[in-house]
Amino acid sequence: MDLGPPMPRRLSTDSEVPGKPPQKILHLDLFSGIAGNMFASALLDLGLSQKELEADLAGLGVEHELEVTRVERGALSARYLHVRVPGVDPGHHHDHHHGSHGEGAGGRHYREICEVLESAELREPVRRRALAIFSALAEAEAKIHGVTIDQVHFHEVGAVDAIVDVTAAAIGLDRLGVDRVTASPVALGEGQVETAHGLLPLPAPATLELLKGIPTVPGHVQWETVTPTGAAILRTIADDFGAMPAMTVDAVGLGAGNERKGALPNVLRAVLGHSNENLGADRISALEANIDDLNPEHFDYVMDRLLDAGALDVSLQHIQMKKNRPGFLVRVLATPSDARLLADILFAESGTLGVRMQEWERWILARDVVEVETPHGAIRVKRVRGIDGELSFSAEYDDCKQAALKSAVPLREVVASAEAMARDSHS
C-alpha cells in the first residue's frame, strides 16, 4: 500500500502522534420529517441520559415533567418524549403549538422566553444554541403574521413545550459531544393542520419559511411531518444536507412523533458516528510506461534512481505486449511537481519511447516516523493512524536488516523488538 513519503523523523521521546481525534457526526434521516420532541427522543435513544437531561432542564426554572416511553410506530420501535405541564389536559401534545401575535391568555412573548433562557442555569454553549433556535422560530412567525419579533406570542402550553424541546435539543447535542450535524432532504406532508388561528395549509406557513434554502422531498402523507419547532431546530443545527457522510457508525436512535395513519412510521432516525479524520487527501501524478527490451537486471538500478529522485512509489507488473512479447508495466507515483523529472529518468534509463501521465486523487492515512533505541541499535519505526483511530507500527526494513547483520540475530527479532519498543513508548 502506498503511504507516500514519511513525515520528518521524530525522536521516540516526542509525545505527538499522527492524526487528529475523530469528529463526532450526527446524521438525521428525515424520511418522516422532524418535530422538537422527535429530535429530543432520538437523542435519548442514541444514549443521552434522561437523568442528566432532566437535571440540566431543571436549570430553566420552568415547571414541567418529562415522560419517556418506548412505542411502536409501524414496524419500528422508537423512543417517545412527552412534556407534561402541570394542570393541563394530559392528552395535549405540542405538534401544533404555532406562534401568534397579541397578548393571548397566559402565554409568553418571544422576549420573555429569551429572558428565561438568559437567566437559566445552563452551559453557555447550550444557552447560545437554544437562543439561536428560538430566534429563528420567532423571526419566521413574525414574518408570516406581519408583526414585529417582540409581538410574537406563544400560547402557554406551546411555550413550555417549545422551551423544553429547544433546550433539550441543545443539551443533547452538547452532552453527546456532537461536532457536526448533517441531514437528508426533509419529507413534507400535505393537507391541513388545526392551529389556534384555525386551519392552515401544510407545510404550515412558519415551517415553510424556516425551510427556505433547505432541500425537501414530498412525504406523500396527509399529515404534518415538520413542525415549526422542528424546522427551527433543523435550520439552526444542520451544517449540511444530503446523503449520510462517510463515517463509522457508533449508534442509531429512533425518535417517535404522534401516531399517524398510513404505512409510513412517524419516526426520526438519528445516526451518531465519527469521521475518518485520519484519512487525508491529496493529488499525485501517475507515470506509466510499457517496456519489453530492458535487461531485467537493470530494474533494480532504475527503481533506485526513481526513488532517490523523489518518487513516492515504483512498481512493476508483468504484461503481454503486441506480437505476443512479454514485457513490464512500470508505474511511478509522484508529486505533480516531480513528474517531469521522473519522466526524464524513465526515458533515459528504460529506453521507453513514451511515458503516460495522469493525475489521481489519493486518500492517505496519517503517519510519521519515530526512532527507537533497541538492543540492536537505533531503528526507525513508522506509526500509522488507521481510520478507526488506532495506531499501528511498522519497523523500517533497511534499518532492521543492517541491525540484524551487525548483531548476528534473526531479522524477525529485530523487527519485533523495534515495533514493541515503539508501541511501549507511545503507551
Secondary structure as UniProt FT lines:
FT   STRAND          10..11
FT   TURN            12..13
FT   STRAND          24..29
FT   TURN            31..32
FT   HELIX           36..46
FT   HELIX           50..57
FT   HELIX           58..60
FT   STRAND          65..73
FT   TURN            74..75
FT   STRAND          76..84
FT   TURN            86..87
FT   TURN            90..91
FT   HELIX           94..96
FT   STRAND          100..101
FT   STRAND          108..109
FT   HELIX           110..119
FT   HELIX           124..145
FT   HELIX           149..151
FT   STRAND          152..154
FT   HELIX           156..175
FT   TURN            176..177
FT   STRAND          180..183
FT   STRAND          186..188
FT   STRAND          192..195
FT   TURN            196..197
FT   STRAND          198..201
FT   HELIX           205..210
FT   TURN            211..213
FT   STRAND          216..218
FT   HELIX           228..237
FT   STRAND          240..241
FT   STRAND          248..256
FT   STRAND          267..274
FT   TURN            277..278
FT   STRAND          279..291
FT   HELIX           296..298
FT   HELIX           299..308
FT   TURN            309..310
FT   STRAND          313..320
FT   HELIX           322..324
FT   STRAND          326..334
FT   HELIX           336..338
FT   HELIX           339..350
FT   STRAND          356..374
FT   TURN            375..376
FT   STRAND          377..385
FT   TURN            387..388
FT   STRAND          391..395
FT   HELIX           397..407
FT   HELIX           411..426
//
